[in-house]
Amino acid sequence: MKRNVQTLRTNRVKKAQLKLSRHKHLGIKSKIDIHEVASLMDTLTNRTRIENETMFFSVHMN
């Protein structure tokens, strides 16, 4: 179970990095708002709670 949570976390970080990279490339033409950018940056700096991810993962598995 712990390995699955780590994989989930890794995938989430990779997606956040990709979205932020696209946002940076597009500049002012990007459709991402400031709140979503802040949330993505929090994901990269590990400020999000892993407990929530674990709960959603366990609900999905059941």
Sequence and secondary structure as in RCSB ss.txt:
>XXXX:A:sequence
MKRNVQTLRTNRVKKAQLKLSRHKHLGIKSKIDIHEVASLMDTLTNRTRIENETMFFSVHMN
>XXXX:A:secstr
 HHHHHHHHHHHHHHHHHHHHHHHHHGGG    HHHHHHHHHHHTT S HHHHHHHHHHHH 
